[in-house]
């Protein structure tokens, strides 16, 4: 007998998951704790509430998040349907009327005959059955304790302190060199960006006076309660304010990193560490930061080798409950040790509204497949949807951090494309849409016919 699927949380990921499960003919119980309880970030009782911005970022498929939107639209995403129905003028970005968008998603889900909305907080994952956990990046209390107990005590993080990541192809290799400290390990794992005293002086002066992003209330509470945690991953700008040489004895230490050709030791060195298997992405080691994105580009661009660097992800530091997912989750977002339990949204290690919807789409489809007794649907790394799922489940970074959509994690083309970056990205998009179009046909043309006379139940 086909079982119901529980979805916990009606944010972007949970709303998308519930819709796709029902779309495949499986009954859904969608649990949402609002309005009986709100997280520190939420204020509306509606589903898919936009908190930080009304922008869903670029709509251009030559941009990775723009391509992700196109993939989701082709596949029949509820979030994308709502976004286009509630769009407001925003140039090349896709922005929405927040209230109308949330109301649109809420109305669609509450009126679906296979979806039962339960306004109740879930505190435990002990109940058997197929379940999608999409409770969001501020998950706390008993549910967080239940997730932690189920996944292992050290598998759940409660803050996100990540350094920027740059596209390797945008680093000036004439002003950088490969080497590991004291020659230990694989030299290709670290790319070193040396600085002279004058260059360091200018960088240091800019860094200590750079503008920081404003803290949200729950970020401030997190830092005040967990000072020791934040001390261990101190923002680079805070560290710099402790003294001129603090960075030169810390993350920018030049000792043990002489230039392999000249043997000379620089005044300061910024190390970039390989972030993925292909070596297309490198992160700035020790550069956790709370600077605004614009300031990160300006100040970190003063590092000579990074003057024209493309930032695939900027550094962040904020409250964020997420799993250390590699090895814990499979590419369908199910738990390896418990295949009937799926996770979706920012708690899996994807960053951003559209990325959360993407994970909800994959988790929802595969939760339905599990309930139907069918095989999982794995999205290939040639798609942005699949590359995010692969990053979450197979990241090789020694310290896993959440990731947003970017071309650095997508499977490289097996052939060269003339015309530079724009032409290459267009080819990524062409390849991706061809794949997801075929998947849309294979998954949803074979869907179970919905039972027409099922009465709608809402509590």
CORQUI-V752598 format. One record per residue. PHI is phi in radians with two decimals (* if undefined). PSI is psi in whole degrees, 0 to 359 (NA if undefined). OMEGA is omega in radians with two decimals (none if undefined). Layout:
phi:PHI psi:PSI omega:OMEGA
phi:PHI psi:PSI omega:OMEGA
This chain:
phi:* psi:133 omega:-3.13
phi:-1.22 psi:131 omega:-3.09
phi:-1.64 psi:160 omega:2.99
phi:-1.26 psi:157 omega:3.04
phi:-1.96 psi:132 omega:3.06
phi:-1.60 psi:136 omega:3.00
phi:-2.12 psi:125 omega:-3.09
phi:-1.83 psi:109 omega:3.14
phi:1.88 psi:132 omega:-3.11
phi:-2.05 psi:41 omega:2.97
phi:-1.41 psi:203 omega:-3.13
phi:-1.05 psi:313 omega:-3.07
phi:-1.21 psi:313 omega:-3.11
phi:-1.16 psi:321 omega:3.12
phi:-1.11 psi:316 omega:3.13
phi:-1.14 psi:318 omega:-3.14
phi:-1.08 psi:314 omega:-3.12
phi:-1.06 psi:318 omega:-3.13
phi:-1.11 psi:316 omega:-3.10
phi:-1.22 psi:326 omega:3.09
phi:-1.11 psi:312 omega:3.13
phi:-1.14 psi:324 omega:3.13
phi:-1.06 psi:331 omega:3.11
phi:-1.59 psi:11 omega:3.00
phi:1.52 psi:16 omega:-3.11
phi:-1.90 psi:138 omega:3.13
phi:-1.20 psi:145 omega:-3.09
phi:-2.25 psi:137 omega:2.87
phi:-1.87 psi:113 omega:-3.10
phi:-1.78 psi:111 omega:-3.10
phi:-1.64 psi:129 omega:3.10
phi:-2.41 psi:125 omega:-3.05
phi:-1.34 psi:338 omega:3.08
phi:-1.24 psi:144 omega:0.11
phi:-1.65 psi:4 omega:-3.12
phi:-1.18 psi:332 omega:3.08
phi:-2.57 psi:139 omega:3.11
phi:-2.05 psi:146 omega:2.98
phi:-1.30 psi:166 omega:3.12
phi:-1.07 psi:342 omega:-3.06
phi:-1.71 psi:345 omega:-2.99
phi:-1.86 psi:147 omega:-3.07
phi:-2.36 psi:343 omega:-3.10
phi:-1.84 psi:150 omega:3.12
phi:-1.45 psi:354 omega:-3.11
phi:-1.32 psi:166 omega:3.13
phi:-1.48 psi:163 omega:3.08
phi:0.85 psi:51 omega:-3.12
phi:-1.33 psi:128 omega:3.06
phi:-1.46 psi:124 omega:-3.05
phi:-1.78 psi:307 omega:-2.97
phi:-1.50 psi:329 omega:-3.03
phi:-2.83 psi:157 omega:3.04
phi:-1.65 psi:4 omega:-3.13
phi:-1.68 psi:134 omega:3.03
phi:-1.75 psi:20 omega:3.04
phi:1.22 psi:196 omega:-2.92
phi:-1.03 psi:143 omega:3.04
phi:-1.78 psi:2 omega:-3.10
phi:-1.42 psi:121 omega:-3.13
phi:-1.16 psi:349 omega:3.04
phi:-1.36 psi:353 omega:3.02
phi:-1.84 psi:142 omega:-3.01
phi:-1.06 psi:318 omega:-3.13
phi:-1.26 psi:331 omega:3.04
phi:-1.15 psi:320 omega:3.09
phi:-1.15 psi:321 omega:3.11
phi:-1.05 psi:318 omega:3.08
phi:-1.05 psi:317 omega:-3.14
phi:-1.14 psi:319 omega:3.08
phi:-1.01 psi:312 omega:-3.11
phi:-1.12 psi:321 omega:3.12
phi:-1.11 psi:316 omega:3.11
phi:-1.06 psi:323 omega:-3.09
phi:-1.40 psi:349 omega:3.12
phi:1.60 psi:43 omega:-3.13
phi:-1.28 psi:135 omega:3.06
phi:-1.17 psi:319 omega:-3.13
phi:-1.06 psi:317 omega:3.13
phi:-1.25 psi:324 omega:3.06
phi:-1.04 psi:314 omega:-3.14
phi:-1.16 psi:320 omega:-3.12
phi:-1.08 psi:316 omega:-3.13
phi:-1.22 psi:327 omega:3.13
phi:-1.26 psi:335 omega:-3.04
phi:-2.05 psi:22 omega:-3.06
phi:-1.21 psi:149 omega:3.02
phi:-2.16 psi:156 omega:-3.11
phi:-1.02 psi:130 omega:-3.13
phi:-2.70 psi:33 omega:3.12
phi:1.12 psi:232 omega:-3.10
phi:-1.51 psi:1 omega:3.11
phi:-1.68 psi:163 omega:3.03
phi:-1.85 psi:108 omega:3.11
phi:-2.06 psi:155 omega:-3.05
phi:-2.31 psi:160 omega:2.94
phi:-1.31 psi:112 omega:-3.00
phi:-0.97 psi:311 omega:-3.08
phi:-1.12 psi:311 omega:-3.13
phi:-1.09 psi:321 omega:-3.14
phi:-1.07 psi:309 omega:-3.14
phi:-1.08 psi:319 omega:-3.14
phi:-1.13 psi:321 omega:3.13
phi:-1.05 psi:310 omega:-3.13
phi:-1.11 psi:316 omega:-3.13
phi:-1.06 psi:313 omega:-3.12
phi:-1.09 psi:318 omega:-3.13
phi:-1.10 psi:317 omega:-3.11
phi:-1.27 psi:317 omega:-3.10
phi:-1.21 psi:338 omega:-3.13
phi:-1.66 psi:358 omega:-3.12
phi:-1.35 psi:129 omega:-3.06
phi:-1.14 psi:342 omega:-3.13
phi:-1.75 psi:2 omega:-3.09
phi:-1.98 psi:123 omega:3.05
phi:-1.86 psi:119 omega:3.14
phi:-1.58 psi:126 omega:-3.13
phi:-2.05 psi:112 omega:-3.12
phi:-1.48 psi:85 omega:-3.05
phi:-2.75 psi:143 omega:3.09
phi:-1.43 psi:131 omega:3.08
phi:-1.65 psi:130 omega:-3.06
phi:-2.00 psi:353 omega:-3.07
phi:-2.53 psi:151 omega:3.07
phi:-1.92 psi:24 omega:-3.10
phi:-1.29 psi:335 omega:-3.10
phi:-1.12 psi:135 omega:3.11
phi:-1.27 psi:170 omega:3.12
phi:1.91 psi:163 omega:-3.11
phi:-1.24 psi:128 omega:-3.05
phi:-2.43 psi:140 omega:3.00
phi:-1.98 psi:120 omega:3.11
phi:-1.67 psi:114 omega:-3.13
phi:-2.37 psi:51 omega:-2.99
phi:-1.45 psi:355 omega:2.97
phi:1.67 psi:170 omega:-3.03
phi:-1.33 psi:357 omega:3.09
phi:-1.95 psi:21 omega:3.10
phi:-0.96 psi:132 omega:3.13
phi:-2.59 psi:193 omega:3.05
phi:1.12 psi:214 omega:-3.05
phi:-1.13 psi:325 omega:3.14
phi:-1.15 psi:317 omega:3.09
phi:-1.07 psi:320 omega:3.11
phi:-1.11 psi:320 omega:3.14
phi:-1.15 psi:317 omega:3.11
phi:-1.11 psi:316 omega:-3.13
phi:-1.09 psi:316 omega:3.14
phi:-1.13 psi:323 omega:-3.09
phi:-1.30 psi:324 omega:-3.04
phi:-1.68 psi:350 omega:-3.07
phi:1.88 psi:139 omega:-2.99
phi:-1.01 psi:333 omega:-3.09
phi:-1.82 psi:17 omega:-3.07
phi:-1.73 psi:2 omega:-3.09
phi:-2.16 psi:125 omega:3.10
phi:-1.79 psi:151 omega:-3.13
phi:-2.07 psi:8 omega:3.06
phi:-2.64 psi:157 omega:-3.12
phi:-2.11 psi:108 omega:3.13
phi:-2.15 psi:92 omega:-2.99
phi:-2.08 psi:143 omega:3.08
phi:-1.49 psi:159 omega:3.10
phi:-1.11 psi:155 omega:3.07
phi:-2.15 psi:134 omega:-3.13
phi:-2.05 psi:156 omega:3.07
phi:-1.32 psi:123 omega:-3.09
phi:-0.97 psi:321 omega:-3.07
phi:-1.16 psi:345 omega:-3.12
phi:-1.68 psi:358 omega:3.12
phi:-1.44 psi:137 omega:3.12
phi:-1.39 psi:100 omega:-3.06
phi:-1.25 psi:347 omega:3.04
phi:-1.30 psi:344 omega:3.14
phi:-2.03 psi:20 omega:3.13
phi:-2.53 psi:165 omega:3.12
phi:-2.65 psi:151 omega:3.10
phi:-1.48 psi:133 omega:3.06
phi:-3.09 psi:151 omega:3.00
phi:-1.91 psi:155 omega:-3.10
phi:-1.08 psi:127 omega:-3.10
phi:1.04 psi:20 omega:3.09
phi:1.26 psi:18 omega:-3.12
phi:-1.57 psi:136 omega:3.08
phi:1.47 psi:191 omega:-3.11
phi:-1.41 psi:117 omega:-3.08
phi:-1.09 psi:336 omega:-3.13
phi:-1.25 psi:348 omega:-3.10
phi:-1.33 psi:340 omega:-3.09
phi:-2.25 psi:129 omega:3.07
phi:-1.95 psi:124 omega:-3.00
phi:-1.83 psi:134 omega:-3.10
phi:-2.02 psi:97 omega:-3.06
phi:-1.34 psi:156 omega:3.11
phi:-2.39 psi:142 omega:3.02
phi:-1.40 psi:174 omega:3.12
phi:-1.09 psi:316 omega:-3.14
phi:-1.10 psi:319 omega:3.12
phi:-1.13 psi:318 omega:3.12
phi:-1.15 psi:318 omega:3.11
phi:-0.97 psi:311 omega:-3.12
phi:-1.12 psi:318 omega:3.13
phi:-1.11 psi:313 omega:-3.10
phi:-1.08 psi:316 omega:-3.14
phi:-1.09 psi:318 omega:3.12
phi:-1.19 psi:321 omega:-3.06
phi:-1.15 psi:315 omega:-3.04
phi:-1.27 psi:347 omega:3.13
phi:-1.98 psi:6 omega:-3.09
phi:-1.24 psi:154 omega:-3.07
phi:-1.41 psi:130 omega:3.11
phi:-1.65 psi:153 omega:3.08
phi:-1.23 psi:143 omega:3.13
phi:-1.17 psi:140 omega:3.11
phi:-1.39 psi:137 omega:2.98
phi:-1.38 psi:161 omega:-3.07
phi:-0.97 psi:316 omega:-3.08
phi:-1.28 psi:335 omega:3.02
phi:-1.18 psi:318 omega:-3.14
phi:-1.10 psi:318 omega:3.12
phi:-1.10 psi:319 omega:-3.12
phi:-1.11 psi:317 omega:-3.11
phi:-1.19 psi:323 omega:-3.12
phi:-1.22 psi:329 omega:-3.12
phi:-1.49 psi:336 omega:-3.03
phi:-2.25 psi:53 omega:-3.09
phi:-1.05 psi:323 omega:-3.12
phi:-1.12 psi:323 omega:3.12
phi:-1.11 psi:315 omega:-3.10
phi:-1.31 psi:336 omega:3.04
phi:-1.12 psi:325 omega:-3.11
phi:-1.28 psi:345 omega:3.09
phi:-2.38 psi:55 omega:-3.03
phi:-1.06 psi:137 omega:3.07
phi:-0.97 psi:141 omega:-3.09
phi:-1.03 psi:325 omega:-3.13
phi:-1.24 psi:326 omega:3.09
phi:-1.21 psi:317 omega:3.10
phi:-1.03 psi:317 omega:-3.11
phi:-1.08 psi:324 omega:-3.11
phi:-1.21 psi:349 omega:3.11
phi:-1.38 psi:352 omega:3.10
phi:2.66 psi:152 omega:-3.06
phi:-0.99 psi:320 omega:-3.05
phi:-1.65 psi:1 omega:-3.09
phi:-1.00 psi:315 omega:-3.13
phi:-1.20 psi:326 omega:-3.11
phi:-1.26 psi:345 omega:3.03
phi:-1.88 psi:8 omega:-3.13
phi:-2.20 psi:239 omega:-3.05
phi:-1.17 psi:344 omega:-3.14
phi:-1.92 psi:26 omega:-3.11
phi:-1.16 psi:126 omega:-3.12
phi:-1.52 psi:347 omega:-3.06
phi:-1.07 psi:132 omega:3.11
phi:1.45 psi:8 omega:-3.11
phi:-2.24 psi:53 omega:3.10
phi:-1.17 psi:153 omega:3.11
phi:-1.14 psi:129 omega:-3.06
phi:-1.11 psi:338 omega:-3.13
phi:-1.60 psi:322 omega:-3.08
phi:-1.79 psi:339 omega:-3.08
phi:1.34 psi:3 omega:-3.11
phi:-1.48 psi:147 omega:3.11
phi:-1.76 psi:130 omega:-3.11
phi:-1.29 psi:168 omega:3.10
phi:-1.24 psi:324 omega:3.08
phi:-2.67 psi:152 omega:-3.12
phi:-2.39 psi:130 omega:2.98
phi:-1.69 psi:123 omega:3.13
phi:-1.66 psi:135 omega:3.01
phi:-1.88 psi:132 omega:-3.11
phi:-1.93 psi:137 omega:3.13
phi:-0.97 psi:132 omega:-3.07
phi:-1.83 psi:337 omega:-3.12
phi:-2.43 psi:171 omega:-3.04
phi:-1.08 psi:321 omega:-3.07
phi:-1.35 psi:346 omega:-3.10
phi:1.29 psi:26 omega:3.11
phi:-1.55 psi:349 omega:-3.09
phi:-2.31 psi:136 omega:3.09
phi:-2.32 psi:139 omega:3.10
phi:-1.81 psi:154 omega:-3.13
phi:-1.45 psi:107 omega:-3.01
phi:-1.10 psi:126 omega:3.07
phi:1.37 psi:10 omega:-3.06
phi:-1.78 psi:39 omega:2.97
phi:-1.01 psi:140 omega:-3.01
phi:-2.69 psi:155 omega:3.04
phi:-2.06 psi:20 omega:3.07
phi:-1.22 psi:154 omega:3.02
phi:-1.09 psi:157 omega:-3.12
phi:-1.05 psi:319 omega:3.14
phi:-1.09 psi:320 omega:3.12
phi:-1.20 psi:324 omega:3.08
phi:-1.05 psi:314 omega:-3.13
phi:-1.11 psi:319 omega:-3.11
phi:-1.20 psi:308 omega:-3.03
phi:-1.28 psi:314 omega:-3.12
phi:-1.24 psi:339 omega:3.04
phi:-1.23 psi:350 omega:3.07
phi:-1.40 psi:350 omega:2.99
phi:-1.27 psi:118 omega:-2.96
phi:-0.85 psi:315 omega:-3.10
phi:-1.23 psi:345 omega:-3.09
phi:-1.92 psi:17 omega:-3.09
phi:-1.00 psi:326 omega:-3.14
phi:-2.07 psi:25 omega:-3.07
phi:-1.18 psi:143 omega:3.02
phi:-1.69 psi:120 omega:-3.13
phi:-1.50 psi:116 omega:3.11
phi:-1.40 psi:332 omega:3.06
phi:-2.64 psi:133 omega:3.06
phi:-1.50 psi:158 omega:3.11
phi:-1.18 psi:146 omega:3.12
phi:-2.42 psi:159 omega:3.10
phi:-2.69 psi:100 omega:-3.10
phi:-2.78 psi:170 omega:3.11
phi:-1.14 psi:126 omega:-3.08
phi:-2.85 psi:108 omega:3.08
phi:-1.44 psi:117 omega:3.11
phi:-2.61 psi:156 omega:-3.14
phi:-1.44 psi:150 omega:2.90
phi:-1.47 psi:84 omega:-2.84
phi:-1.27 psi:328 omega:-3.10
phi:-1.00 psi:126 omega:-3.10
phi:1.51 psi:338 omega:3.13
phi:-1.60 psi:319 omega:-3.14
phi:-1.93 psi:151 omega:3.05
phi:-1.60 psi:169 omega:-3.13
phi:-1.13 psi:350 omega:3.03
phi:-1.65 psi:9 omega:3.13
phi:1.25 psi:15 omega:3.02
phi:-1.52 psi:158 omega:3.12
phi:-1.42 psi:127 omega:-3.10
phi:-0.98 psi:320 omega:-3.09
phi:-1.44 psi:348 omega:3.13
phi:-2.59 psi:85 omega:-2.98
phi:-1.10 psi:347 omega:3.11
phi:-1.52 psi:357 omega:-3.12
phi:-1.94 psi:121 omega:-3.11
phi:-1.99 psi:151 omega:3.03
phi:-2.11 psi:151 omega:-3.14
phi:-2.64 psi:155 omega:3.10
phi:1.62 psi:193 omega:-3.04
phi:-1.08 psi:338 omega:-3.14
phi:-1.22 psi:349 omega:3.07
phi:-1.50 psi:342 omega:-3.09
phi:1.93 psi:16 omega:2.95
phi:-1.71 psi:151 omega:-3.03
phi:-2.15 psi:120 omega:3.07
phi:2.07 psi:157 omega:-3.11
phi:-1.09 psi:310 omega:-3.08
phi:-1.18 psi:320 omega:3.10
phi:-1.08 psi:322 omega:3.09
phi:-1.11 psi:317 omega:3.08
phi:-1.06 psi:321 omega:3.11
phi:-1.04 psi:313 omega:3.13
phi:-1.16 psi:324 omega:3.08
phi:-1.12 psi:322 omega:3.09
phi:-1.06 psi:309 omega:-3.09
phi:-1.15 psi:316 omega:3.14
phi:-1.11 psi:319 omega:3.14
phi:-1.12 psi:312 omega:3.11
phi:-1.00 psi:316 omega:-3.06
phi:-1.36 psi:334 omega:3.00
phi:-1.15 psi:319 omega:3.08
phi:-1.11 psi:317 omega:3.11
phi:-1.05 psi:320 omega:3.12
phi:-1.09 psi:315 omega:-3.14
phi:-1.13 psi:329 omega:-3.13
phi:-1.50 psi:355 omega:-3.13
phi:1.31 psi:27 omega:-3.12
phi:-1.86 psi:169 omega:3.13
phi:-1.28 psi:154 omega:3.11
phi:-1.14 psi:154 omega:3.03
phi:-1.84 psi:111 omega:-3.12
phi:-1.79 psi:122 omega:3.11
phi:-1.46 psi:129 omega:-3.07
phi:-1.23 psi:160 omega:-3.12
phi:-1.21 psi:352 omega:3.05
phi:-1.32 psi:352 omega:3.05
phi:-1.91 psi:156 omega:3.10
phi:-1.19 psi:321 omega:3.09
phi:-0.99 psi:312 omega:-3.12
phi:-1.23 psi:324 omega:-3.13
phi:-1.18 psi:325 omega:3.06
phi:-1.15 psi:316 omega:3.12
phi:-1.10 psi:322 omega:3.12
phi:-1.20 psi:319 omega:3.12
phi:-1.07 psi:314 omega:-3.12
phi:-1.09 psi:321 omega:-3.05
phi:-1.61 psi:338 omega:-3.01
phi:-2.33 psi:17 omega:-3.13
phi:-0.97 psi:138 omega:-3.14
phi:-1.73 psi:2 omega:-3.13
phi:-1.09 psi:135 omega:-3.13
phi:-1.11 psi:335 omega:3.08
phi:-2.25 psi:95 omega:-3.06
phi:-1.04 psi:132 omega:3.10
phi:-2.34 psi:149 omega:3.13
phi:-0.98 psi:152 omega:-3.04
phi:-2.37 psi:144 omega:3.02
phi:-1.77 psi:176 omega:-3.13
phi:-1.18 psi:131 omega:3.05
phi:-2.81 psi:159 omega:-3.09
phi:-1.30 psi:351 omega:3.11
phi:-1.22 psi:336 omega:-3.13
phi:-1.72 psi:350 omega:3.14
phi:-1.34 psi:149 omega:-3.13
phi:-1.04 psi:128 omega:-3.12
phi:-1.08 psi:155 omega:3.04
phi:-1.19 psi:145 omega:-3.14
phi:-1.51 psi:7 omega:-3.10
phi:-2.56 psi:161 omega:-3.12
phi:-1.49 psi:146 omega:3.11
phi:-2.13 psi:127 omega:3.11
phi:-1.40 psi:150 omega:3.07
phi:1.94 psi:4 omega:3.06
phi:1.43 psi:195 omega:-3.02
phi:-1.05 psi:318 omega:-3.11
phi:-1.08 psi:316 omega:3.13
phi:-1.18 psi:321 omega:3.12
phi:-1.10 psi:315 omega:-3.14
phi:-1.14 psi:324 omega:3.09
phi:-1.11 psi:324 omega:3.10
phi:-1.24 psi:323 omega:3.02
phi:-0.97 psi:313 omega:-3.10
phi:-1.13 psi:315 omega:3.14
phi:-1.05 psi:314 omega:-3.14
phi:-1.08 psi:315 omega:-3.08
phi:-1.11 psi:311 omega:-3.08
phi:-1.13 psi:327 omega:3.07
phi:-1.07 psi:318 omega:-3.12
phi:-1.22 psi:312 omega:-3.07
phi:-1.23 psi:332 omega:3.08
phi:-1.12 psi:318 omega:3.10
phi:-1.15 psi:320 omega:3.12
phi:-1.15 psi:320 omega:3.13
phi:-1.03 psi:317 omega:3.12
phi:-1.13 psi:315 omega:-3.05
phi:-1.26 psi:325 omega:-3.08
phi:-1.42 psi:312 omega:-2.96
phi:-1.65 psi:343 omega:3.03
phi:-1.31 psi:340 omega:3.14
phi:-1.75 psi:16 omega:-3.04
phi:-1.18 psi:156 omega:3.09
phi:-1.25 psi:138 omega:3.10
phi:-1.21 psi:127 omega:-3.10
phi:-1.18 psi:144 omega:3.09
phi:-1.33 psi:116 omega:-2.95
phi:-1.22 psi:328 omega:-2.99
phi:-1.69 psi:13 omega:3.12
phi:-1.20 psi:124 omega:-3.13
phi:-1.32 psi:143 omega:3.13
phi:-1.36 psi:135 omega:3.13
phi:-2.21 psi:129 omega:3.10
phi:-2.36 psi:136 omega:3.08
phi:-1.88 psi:NA omega:none
